[in-house]
C-alpha cells in the first residue's frame, strides 16, 4: 500500500515487479490481506489524487486526467 501511495501512477505489473511476485498472485495476496481488490485500491488512490489536484492546484482538468 505504501508503494502505491508513493507512486500513484504505478501499474499492477510494475507493482508486482517491485515486490517480486506475479501480478495475479500479488492481487490474490492483496485481496486476502486487505479485503479489497488491488485494482479497486489502485483506482481509489488515483481518484483521491485527482480530486486533490482538482481542488488544490491550478492544473487543467485535462492534464490531471492524463
BABADREN-994374 format. One record per atom (N, C-alpha, C): residue in one letter; x, y, z; atom name. Coordinates in steps of 0.02 Angstrom, whole numbers, plus 32768, in hexadecimal, padded with zeros to 4 digits. Each point is the difference from the previous one (the first is absolute). Layout:
# BABADREN-994374
atom rest: A xx: X yy: Y zz: Z atom: CA
...
END
This chain:
# BABADREN-994374
atom rest: X xx: 8029 yy: 7FC5 zz: 8000 atom: N
atom rest: X xx: 7FD7 yy: 803B zz: 8000 atom: CA
atom rest: X xx: 802C yy: 803F zz: 8000 atom: C
atom rest: X xx: 8037 yy: 7FFD zz: 8022 atom: N
atom rest: X xx: 802E yy: 803A zz: 8002 atom: CA
atom rest: X xx: 801E yy: 800B zz: 7FBB atom: C
atom rest: X xx: 8012 yy: 7FCB zz: 7FDD atom: N
atom rest: X xx: 801A yy: 8008 zz: 7FBC atom: CA
atom rest: X xx: 7FCE yy: 8023 zz: 7FD3 atom: C
atom rest: X xx: 7FC1 yy: 7FF0 zz: 8007 atom: N
atom rest: X xx: 7FCC yy: 801F zz: 7FD8 atom: CA
atom rest: X xx: 7FF8 yy: 8049 zz: 8013 atom: C
atom rest: X xx: 8001 yy: 800F zz: 8040 atom: N
atom rest: X xx: 7FF8 yy: 8045 zz: 8016 atom: CA
atom rest: X xx: 803C yy: 802B zz: 7FEB atom: C
atom rest: X xx: 803B yy: 7FE1 zz: 7FFF atom: N
atom rest: X xx: 803C yy: 8024 zz: 7FEB atom: CA
atom rest: X xx: 8004 yy: 800C zz: 7FB5 atom: C
atom rest: X xx: 7FE0 yy: 7FD4 zz: 7FDA atom: N
atom rest: X xx: 8000 yy: 8006 zz: 7FB7 atom: CA
atom rest: X xx: 7FBA yy: 7FF3 zz: 7FE7 atom: C
atom rest: X xx: 7FD8 yy: 8034 zz: 7FFF atom: N
atom rest: X xx: 7FB9 yy: 7FF9 zz: 7FF0 atom: CA
atom rest: X xx: 7FF1 yy: 7FEB zz: 7FB9 atom: C
atom rest: X xx: 8033 yy: 8002 zz: 7FD5 atom: N
atom rest: X xx: 7FF6 yy: 7FEC zz: 7FBA atom: CA
atom rest: X xx: 8019 yy: 7FBA zz: 7FF2 atom: C
atom rest: X xx: 8014 yy: 7FDC zz: 8033 atom: N
atom rest: X xx: 801C yy: 7FBD zz: 7FF7 atom: CA
atom rest: X xx: 7FCA yy: 7FD0 zz: 7FE5 atom: C
atom rest: X xx: 8015 yy: 7FD5 zz: 7FD4 atom: N
atom rest: X xx: 7FD2 yy: 7FCE zz: 7FE5 atom: CA
atom rest: X xx: 8004 yy: 7FC0 zz: 8029 atom: C
atom rest: X xx: 7FD1 yy: 7FD6 zz: 7FF5 atom: N
atom rest: X xx: 7FFD yy: 7FBF zz: 8023 atom: CA
atom rest: X xx: 8040 yy: 7FD9 zz: 7FF1 atom: C
atom rest: X xx: 8016 yy: 8001 zz: 7FC1 atom: N
atom rest: X xx: 803B yy: 7FDA zz: 7FEB atom: CA
atom rest: X xx: 8040 yy: 801E zz: 8020 atom: C
atom rest: X xx: 8004 yy: 8042 zz: 8001 atom: N
atom rest: X xx: 803A yy: 8021 zz: 801E atom: CA
atom rest: X xx: 8003 yy: 7FF1 zz: 804B atom: C
atom rest: X xx: 7FC7 yy: 8001 zz: 8020 atom: N
atom rest: X xx: 7FFD yy: 7FF2 zz: 8047 atom: CA
atom rest: X xx: 8016 yy: 7FB8 zz: 800E atom: C
atom rest: X xx: 7FE9 yy: 7FD2 zz: 7FD7 atom: N
atom rest: X xx: 8014 yy: 7FBA zz: 8008 atom: CA
atom rest: X xx: 804B yy: 7FF7 zz: 7FFA atom: C
atom rest: X xx: 801E yy: 8023 zz: 7FD1 atom: N
atom rest: X xx: 8049 yy: 7FFE zz: 7FF8 atom: CA
atom rest: X xx: 8023 yy: 8018 zz: 803E atom: C
atom rest: X xx: 7FE6 yy: 8035 zz: 801F atom: N
atom rest: X xx: 801E yy: 801D zz: 803B atom: CA
atom rest: X xx: 8001 yy: 7FCF zz: 803C atom: C
atom rest: X xx: 7FCE yy: 7FD5 zz: 8003 atom: N
atom rest: X xx: 7FFB yy: 7FD2 zz: 8039 atom: CA
atom rest: X xx: 8012 yy: 7FB9 zz: 7FEC atom: C
atom rest: X xx: 801A yy: 7FF7 zz: 7FC3 atom: N
atom rest: X xx: 8018 yy: 7FC0 zz: 7FE8 atom: CA
atom rest: X xx: 7FCC yy: 7FC9 zz: 8000 atom: C
atom rest: X xx: 7FC3 yy: 8012 zz: 7FEA atom: N
atom rest: X xx: 7FCA yy: 7FD0 zz: 7FFB atom: CA
atom rest: X xx: 7FE0 yy: 8007 zz: 7FBB atom: C
atom rest: X xx: 7FDC yy: 7FCC zz: 7FEB atom: N
atom rest: X xx: 7FDA yy: 8007 zz: 7FC2 atom: CA
atom rest: X xx: 7FC4 yy: 802D zz: 800E atom: C
atom rest: X xx: 7FE9 yy: 8024 zz: 7FCD atom: N
atom rest: X xx: 7FC6 yy: 802D zz: 800B atom: CA
atom rest: X xx: 7FC3 yy: 7FDC zz: 801C atom: C
atom rest: X xx: 7FF1 yy: 7FC4 zz: 7FE7 atom: N
atom rest: X xx: 7FC5 yy: 7FDC zz: 8018 atom: CA
atom rest: X xx: 8007 yy: 7FEB zz: 8049 atom: C
atom rest: X xx: 803A yy: 7FE5 zz: 8012 atom: N
atom rest: X xx: 800B yy: 7FEA zz: 8045 atom: CA
atom rest: X xx: 7FFF yy: 803C zz: 802F atom: C
atom rest: X xx: 8020 yy: 8036 zz: 7FEB atom: N
atom rest: X xx: 8001 yy: 803C zz: 802A atom: CA
atom rest: X xx: 7FB9 yy: 801A zz: 800C atom: C
atom rest: X xx: 7FD6 yy: 7FFE zz: 7FCD atom: N
atom rest: X xx: 7FBB yy: 8017 zz: 8007 atom: CA
atom rest: X xx: 7FDA yy: 7FD3 zz: 8032 atom: C
atom rest: X xx: 800C yy: 7FBF zz: 7FFD atom: N
atom rest: X xx: 7FE0 yy: 7FD2 zz: 8030 atom: CA
atom rest: X xx: 8016 yy: 800E zz: 8047 atom: C
atom rest: X xx: 8041 yy: 800B zz: 800A atom: N
atom rest: X xx: 801A yy: 800F zz: 8042 atom: CA
atom rest: X xx: 7FE4 yy: 8042 zz: 801A atom: C
atom rest: X xx: 7FFF yy: 8032 zz: 7FD4 atom: N
atom rest: X xx: 7FE5 yy: 8041 zz: 8013 atom: CA
atom rest: X xx: 7FB8 yy: 7FFA zz: 8017 atom: C
atom rest: X xx: 7FD8 yy: 7FDC zz: 7FDB atom: N
atom rest: X xx: 7FB9 yy: 7FF6 zz: 8011 atom: CA
atom rest: X xx: 7FF9 yy: 7FDC zz: 8043 atom: C
atom rest: X xx: 8029 yy: 7FCD zz: 800A atom: N
atom rest: X xx: 7FFD yy: 7FD9 zz: 803E atom: CA
atom rest: X xx: 8013 yy: 802C zz: 803C atom: C
atom rest: X xx: 8033 yy: 802A zz: 7FF8 atom: N
atom rest: X xx: 8019 yy: 8028 zz: 8037 atom: CA
atom rest: X xx: 7FD8 yy: 803F zz: 800E atom: C
atom rest: X xx: 7FE2 yy: 801D zz: 7FCD atom: N
atom rest: X xx: 7FDE yy: 8040 zz: 8009 atom: CA
atom rest: X xx: 7FB4 yy: 7FFC zz: 7FFB atom: C
atom rest: X xx: 7FE8 yy: 7FCB zz: 7FE0 atom: N
atom rest: X xx: 7FB8 yy: 7FFA zz: 7FF4 atom: CA
atom rest: X xx: 7FE9 yy: 8028 zz: 7FC3 atom: C
atom rest: X xx: 802F yy: 8020 zz: 7FDE atom: N
atom rest: X xx: 7FF1 yy: 8028 zz: 7FC4 atom: CA
atom rest: X xx: 8022 yy: 7FE2 zz: 7FC3 atom: C
atom rest: X xx: 7FE0 yy: 8008 zz: 7FC7 atom: N
atom rest: X xx: 8021 yy: 7FED zz: 7FC2 atom: CA
atom rest: X xx: 8036 yy: 8033 zz: 7FF2 atom: C
atom rest: X xx: 8039 yy: 7FE8 zz: 7FE7 atom: N
atom rest: X xx: 8038 yy: 802C zz: 7FF2 atom: CA
atom rest: X xx: 7FED yy: 8036 zz: 7FCD atom: C
atom rest: X xx: 7FDD yy: 7FED zz: 7FCC atom: N
atom rest: X xx: 7FED yy: 8030 zz: 7FCC atom: CA
atom rest: X xx: 7FD2 yy: 8035 zz: 801D atom: C
atom rest: X xx: 7FD4 yy: 7FED zz: 802E atom: N
atom rest: X xx: 7FD5 yy: 8032 zz: 8021 atom: CA
atom rest: X xx: 8028 yy: 8030 zz: 802A atom: C
atom rest: X xx: 8031 yy: 7FE6 zz: 8024 atom: N
atom rest: X xx: 8029 yy: 802B zz: 802A atom: CA
atom rest: X xx: 802A yy: 8030 zz: 7FD5 atom: C
atom rest: X xx: 801C yy: 7FE7 zz: 7FCA atom: N
atom rest: X xx: 8027 yy: 802B zz: 7FD3 atom: CA
atom rest: X xx: 7FD4 yy: 8038 zz: 7FE5 atom: C
atom rest: X xx: 7FC3 yy: 7FEF zz: 7FEC atom: N
atom rest: X xx: 7FD2 yy: 8033 zz: 7FE6 atom: CA
atom rest: X xx: 7FED yy: 8032 zz: 8036 atom: C
atom rest: X xx: 7FF5 yy: 7FE8 zz: 803D atom: N
atom rest: X xx: 7FEE yy: 802C zz: 8038 atom: CA
atom rest: X xx: 8037 yy: 8033 zz: 800E atom: C
atom rest: X xx: 803E yy: 7FE9 zz: 8001 atom: N
atom rest: X xx: 8039 yy: 802D zz: 800D atom: CA
atom rest: X xx: 8006 yy: 8033 zz: 7FC8 atom: C
atom rest: X xx: 7FFA yy: 7FEA zz: 7FC3 atom: N
atom rest: X xx: 8005 yy: 802E zz: 7FC7 atom: CA
atom rest: X xx: 7FC8 yy: 8033 zz: 8000 atom: C
atom rest: X xx: 7FC3 yy: 7FEB zz: 8011 atom: N
atom rest: X xx: 7FC8 yy: 802F zz: 8003 atom: CA
atom rest: X xx: 8009 yy: 8033 zz: 8038 atom: C
atom rest: X xx: 8019 yy: 7FEA zz: 8039 atom: N
atom rest: X xx: 800C yy: 802E zz: 8037 atom: CA
atom rest: X xx: 8035 yy: 8034 zz: 7FED atom: C
atom rest: X xx: 8033 yy: 7FEA zz: 7FDD atom: N
atom rest: X xx: 8034 yy: 802E zz: 7FE9 atom: CA
atom rest: X xx: 7FE3 yy: 8032 zz: 7FCF atom: C
atom rest: X xx: 7FD7 yy: 7FE9 zz: 7FD1 atom: N
atom rest: X xx: 7FE1 yy: 802D zz: 7FCF atom: CA
atom rest: X xx: 7FD3 yy: 8032 zz: 8022 atom: C
atom rest: X xx: 7FD8 yy: 7FE9 zz: 8031 atom: N
atom rest: X xx: 7FD4 yy: 802E zz: 8025 atom: CA
atom rest: X xx: 8029 yy: 8036 zz: 8023 atom: C
atom rest: X xx: 8036 yy: 7FEC zz: 801F atom: N
atom rest: X xx: 802C yy: 802F zz: 8023 atom: CA
atom rest: X xx: 801B yy: 8033 zz: 7FCF atom: C
atom rest: X xx: 801B yy: 7FE8 zz: 7FC8 atom: N
atom rest: X xx: 801F yy: 802E zz: 7FCF atom: CA
atom rest: X xx: 7FCC yy: 802F zz: 7FE1 atom: C
atom rest: X xx: 7FC3 yy: 7FE7 zz: 7FF5 atom: N
atom rest: X xx: 7FCC yy: 802B zz: 7FE5 atom: CA
atom rest: X xx: 7FED yy: 8038 zz: 8030 atom: C
atom rest: X xx: 7FFF yy: 7FF1 zz: 8040 atom: N
atom rest: X xx: 7FE9 yy: 8031 zz: 8031 atom: CA
atom rest: X xx: 8038 yy: 802C zz: 801B atom: C
atom rest: X xx: 803E yy: 7FE9 zz: 7FFE atom: N
atom rest: X xx: 8036 yy: 8024 zz: 8022 atom: CA
atom rest: X xx: 8035 yy: 801D zz: 7FD1 atom: C
atom rest: X xx: 7FFD yy: 7FF1 zz: 7FBF atom: N
atom rest: X xx: 8032 yy: 801A zz: 7FD2 atom: CA
atom rest: X xx: 7FDD yy: 8025 zz: 7FC6 atom: C
atom rest: X xx: 8027 yy: 8020 zz: 7FD8 atom: N
atom rest: X xx: 7FE6 yy: 8022 zz: 7FC6 atom: CA
atom rest: X xx: 800A yy: 7FD8 zz: 7FC0 atom: C
atom rest: X xx: 8010 yy: 7FC1 zz: 8007 atom: N
atom rest: X xx: 8009 yy: 7FD5 zz: 7FC6 atom: CA
atom rest: X xx: 7FC0 yy: 7FF9 zz: 7FDA atom: C
atom rest: X xx: 8006 yy: 7FF9 zz: 7FBE atom: N
atom rest: X xx: 7FC4 yy: 7FF6 zz: 7FD8 atom: CA
atom rest: X xx: 7FE4 yy: 7FB9 zz: 800C atom: C
atom rest: X xx: 7FC0 yy: 7FFA zz: 7FF7 atom: N
atom rest: X xx: 7FE1 yy: 7FBE zz: 800B atom: CA
atom rest: X xx: 8019 yy: 7FCE zz: 7FCD atom: C
atom rest: X xx: 800F yy: 8016 zz: 7FC3 atom: N
atom rest: X xx: 801A yy: 7FD1 zz: 7FCD atom: CA
atom rest: X xx: 8045 yy: 7FE7 zz: 8013 atom: C
atom rest: X xx: 8029 yy: 802C zz: 801E atom: N
atom rest: X xx: 8042 yy: 7FEA zz: 8017 atom: CA
atom rest: X xx: 7FFA yy: 7FCE zz: 8039 atom: C
atom rest: X xx: 7FD4 yy: 800E zz: 802E atom: N
atom rest: X xx: 7FF6 yy: 7FD2 zz: 8038 atom: CA
atom rest: X xx: 7FE4 yy: 7FBD zz: 7FE8 atom: C
atom rest: X xx: 7FD2 yy: 8003 zz: 7FD2 atom: N
atom rest: X xx: 7FE2 yy: 7FC2 zz: 7FE5 atom: CA
atom rest: X xx: 8033 yy: 7FD4 zz: 7FDE atom: C
atom rest: X xx: 8030 yy: 801F zz: 7FDF atom: N
atom rest: X xx: 8032 yy: 7FD7 zz: 7FDE atom: CA
atom rest: X xx: 8031 yy: 7FE3 zz: 8031 atom: C
END
